[in-house]
Amino acid sequence: MNSPEPARARISIIGAGPGGLTCARILQQRGMAVTVYDRDRGPAARNQGGTLDLHADNGQLALREAGLLDEFFELARPEGQEMRQLDPTGTITSHQVPATDELFKPEIDRGQLRDLLLDSLQPGTVHWGRALDTISGPDDGPRHLHFTDGTTIRTDLVIGADGASSRVRPAVSPAVPEYTGVSFLEAWFSDVENRHPDLAELVGQGSAHAADGERALFAQRNSGNHIRVYIIRRVPADWISMSGLTDEDTDGIRALLLDEFAGWSPRMRRMITENDGPYVNRPIFALPVPHTWEHNPTVTLLGDAAHLMPPLGVGVNLAMLDAAELALALADAATVADAIRTYEKTMLPRSTETAKALEGAAEHLLSTDVHDFGGDHDAQH
């Protein structure tokens, strides 16, 4: 089968995260038809996670191509670029305060960014409750998308924007994410100015990080008077069950953590003891480095599906840059296959370079000399 013209192709994006939605938006802006399939039952099916810093040299570039940069700045929090480095007593050892007009990497809640992108799409673009099972059909197409609800869709191009556990990835690569040895445990704090004023004062308007070489706490201000704290530890991936606990055993997990953080000050340990609701376990995985694949004329990947890395502020930014470059390649190419080649010629070397720089960097989160890392801690989910 000859590769079709992008303008006549059936384009299917798997995953309605920032990368998939950015790609869909730019394709529609350039007059191409696209359908997005997502496993969630709807846009409000689950919490979208914490805050992100969108960088001027990638995430913001993608939003400019999508015609949404002004709307982004209306929602973004430039003050969220503040970064405090603490020691285990809670003493500030380093403090970065953004200039009044600093807009290099302002923060935005993941949910706000997703809503901004969703609202920019044509009605009916996203098909909710469609969890991909497998992909069949010849490499040169057409492809068949088999969903867990028993339905099948014929398509000319499959774009895997479905994250760490991508169901599209096996169509081009046998690689699977590997556990980094470092795990995050997420804790939420609501109405912090009234209910947790000491934490609000400790964290400030942006982020605060403290570590002792073996464990760390990273706190981030979110919009709506919320703070999320990530308790970072070097543990086995199944540490909860190995401890005889379950994810729902908040009191048991808290007791274990308090023992591990016994040498930290009572003020810092409040990030462990005063959270609102249960913890959320987030073991950190990464794809092997480098992760590349042979060209396929009907399937490609973007974001974490293509280059899952430790959560150091690059995940969503790279996903959105990937999305913009793929959409623009499709707009300019004679065939879908040509567009994929053009896109991957840039994306794969870039992601390999970044992944090599961040290989093993999950360990750096435990280091006492970490002073700045991004707010992309939910990208793997």
N, C-alpha and C positions, 0 to 999 in steps of 0.2 A: 504493500500500500504506500502511495506517495504521501509525504507529510503535508497536511493541509495548511492553507493560509491561516494565520492566527485570527483574522477577522471572520473567518467562516468555521473556525474550530469550536468544538464543544469543550470548554475549559472547566475543569472541576478542581476546586480547592478543598482539601481535607483539613479542617481545623479553623475555628473562628476566633483565634487569638489575634494579637496585634499584627503579627506578620501576615496571616491569611487575609485579614480584613484590609490591611494596607494594600496588598496586591489586588484584591477585588476592587477597591475604590479607584486605584489608578487605571486599571483595565477599563472600568466603566467610564472614567473620565475621557478615555481615548476611544470610546465607541465600541468596545468589545463586550460580548456577552460572557458571563461567568456565573457559576453557581458554587456556593460554599456549603459544605456539609459539616455538621458538628454533632458530637455525641451527646452534648447536654440537651436536656429537654426544652430549654429556653434560655434567654439571656440572663435571667435571674436565678438559674438553677443552683448555682453555688457561688460562694464568696470568691471574688476574683483576685484576692491577695492584697499585698501591701502597696508600697509606693515605688516608683521608678524614676530614675534620672535620665531624661532624653537628651542626648548629646548633640551639639551643633553640627558635628561632622559626620553624623550618621542618622540617628533617629529623627532629628529635626529636618535633615535634608529630605527624608522620605515624606514627612508631613508637608513639606513645601511642594513636592511633586504631586501630592494628593490634594493640594489646595486647602489644607486645614491648619496651616501654621498659626494664623491669627487666632483661630478658635482655641488652639492648644495654649497659647500664651494667656488667653483669658481664664483658663482653668489652672494653669501651672502655678507652682509656689517657688519663686526664686529664692525665698528665704530658707527653703529646704536644703539649699546647698551648704548650709552651715555644717561643719564637722568638728566634733570634739573627741579627743583621745583622752581616755581616763586611765588611771591605774586601779587595781582592785580595791583601793580604799574609797574611790570616787573622786579623787583629786584630778583636776584637769592638767594634763601634761602637754597638750597641744590643742590649739583652737584656731580653726579656719573659719573666718566670717566673710561671706560674699560681699562684694561691692554692691552699692545700691542698684546699679544698672547691669549687674552680672547675669547673663542669660546663657552661659555655655552649657549648663546641665541642670536646669530647674526640675523640680520634682512634680510628679502627677500620680495620683492613685491609679492603679491598674484598671479598676472599674470605670473610672472617668474616661481614661483613654479608650477603653473598649467601647463605651457608649458613644463617644465622639465619632469613632470609626463606623460603628453600626448605623448611627443616625444618618451618616453620609451616603449610605448605599441605597440603591433602588429597592422598593418594597419587594419582599419575597426572595431576595438574593440568598439569604441564609436559610437552609433547611435544617431545623433543629430535630434532635432525637434520632439522628442518623449516624450510628456508630459503625465505622468501616470494619469489616472482617478481613477480607482478602481482595486481591486484585488478580484478574485473569486476563487472558487474551495475548496475542502476539506482541512482541516488542514494538513493531511498527504500527500497531493499532488496527482497529479501535480496541480500547481497553474496556473491561467490565468491572465495575465496582460492586462488590457483594457486601451488603450491609447486614448487621446482625438481626434486623427485623425481617429478613427474608427477601428484601427487594434488591433489584439489580439495575444499575445504570450504565449505559454505553457512553463513552467519552473519548475524546481525542488527545487530551492532555490531563494528567493527574499531577497536581502540585501538593506535595506533602508538607503541610504547615501544622502538623499535629504533634509537635513537641517531643519530649524525651522518649516516650513509649510509642513512637510513630508506627502506625500500621501500614504506612506507605513505604517506609525505608526498606523493608525486605525485598521490594520489587527491584531495587538497584544495588543493595548492599547487604551482606550478611552480618555486619557489625552490630553489636549490642552494647548499650551503656554498661560501664563497670563502676562499682562502688569506689569512691575516693578514699574511704576510711574516715571521713568526717561527716558528722550529722548535725543538722539544725533541729532544734525544738522551738516551735513558735509559740509565743505567749501574747495575748491581747490585753490591752488596757483601754477602757472607754471613759469618756467624760473626764479626761485626765486633769484639766485645770481645777475641777471641783473635787473629784474622787481620789486623784493621785497627784496632788500638787508638787510633792517632793520629786517624783519622777519627772514631771513636766519641767521643773526647774533644772534637773540634772541633765536632761536630754537637750533642752533648748528647742529651737525651731527646725532643726535638721536631724542629724544622726549623732550617736555617741557610741564609741567602741572601747572596750577594755579587755585585756587578755593577760594571762600569766604564763604563756608558753604551752600549757596543756589544755586550757579551756578558755572560752571567751563569751562575752555578752555584747550583742550589737542591737542598739535600740534606734528606732526610726519614727519620727513624727509623721503621721498620716493626716489627711484632711478630716474634718468633722470632729476635731478634738480627740483623736485616737493616737495611740502609740503601739507599735508592734516591737516586741523584743525577740531576738533570735539567740537561743542558748546554744552555743557551738562547742562540740566536743569530739574528741577522737575516740570512737567507739565502734564495735561491730555493727553491721547494718541491722541485725536483729536484737539489738541490745535490750529492748523492752521485754521481749519474751524470754531472753536469757536471764533477765533479772526476776523472772517469775511474775511479771506484771502484764497488763494489757493497756492499749492506748487510752482506754476510758478511766483507768485508775489514776486519777489526778493526784490524790493524796499520796499514793505510793511512789509515783514518779517524783513528786515534789520532795518527799523525804530523801530519796536517793540523790537528787540534785543538791539539796542542802548539805548533805554529807560531802559531796564532791567539792562544793564551793565553800567549805567550812572556813577557809583562810581569808575569805573576802569580807569586806565590811558589812554590817547590817544594812546600811543604806543601799549598797549594790545588790545584796541578796533579796531586797524587795522586788527586784525584777523577776525573781523566781517564786516568791511567796504571795504576791498580791495581784496576780493576773486574774482577769475576769473570764471564767469559763475554763474548759480543758485546754491542754497543750495539743499542738499539731506536730506530728513527727515528720521530718523532711530529710531523709538521708540524701546525700549529695552524690550524684552519678555524673560520669563524663564519658563521652565516646573516645575510642582509641585515637591517638594522634600519630600521623595524620589520618583523617578519614576522607577518602576519595572513592570514586567509583567510575566505571566505564560509562561513557555517554549512552543514554537511552533516549530515543526520539519521542517518547510519549510520557515519561515520568521524570520529575525532578523534585528536589527538596529545598526547603529554606528553613532558617532559624534552627531551633534545637533539634529538629528532625535531621538536619544536615550536620550540625557541629555543636553538640551539647558540651558545654564547658562549665567549670565552677562558676557559681553566681557572684561575679565580681563586677557587675554593672554593664556587661556587654551583651547579654542574651537578647533582650528585646530590641536594643539598638541595632544589633547586627541582623536580627530577623526582619526588622522594618527596612533596613537598607537592602537586604537581599530581595525583599518583596518589591521594592521600587525598581531595582535594576532588572528583575525578571519581567515585571510588567512593561517597562520601557523597551526591553529587548523584544517582547512579543509585539509591541506596537510598531516596531521598526523593521522586523524581519520578514522575509518572503515566506518562510515556512515555520511551523512550530519547532521542528528539529533544529533549524538554524538559530532560532531564538534561544533554545536550551543551550546550545554550544556557546553562544555569545555570553550568556549569563554565567554558565559554569566556568568559563575561561577566566572570569574575574573573581567570582565567589569562592571557588575552591582554593586558589592560592591565598586569598585574603584570610579565609577562615583557618587554613592550616597555619599561617603565620601567627595569628592571634592565639590559636589553640596551643601552639608550641610555647608561646610566651606565658600562657596560663597553666601549662601542664604542672600538676602538683601544687597549684596555687591555693587549693582549699586549705592546705596546711598553713599558709600564710595568715589565714584568718585567726589562728591561735597565737600568732607572734605578737610580742609586746611592741614591735616597731611598726605595726600597721597603722597608717594614718588616714588612709582614704580608700574606700572601695564602694562601689556603686550600690544602688538600691534595687537590684534585680533579683531578689531572693525567691520569688515564686515562679520564675520562668520555667522551671522544670516540671511544673504541675499545670 
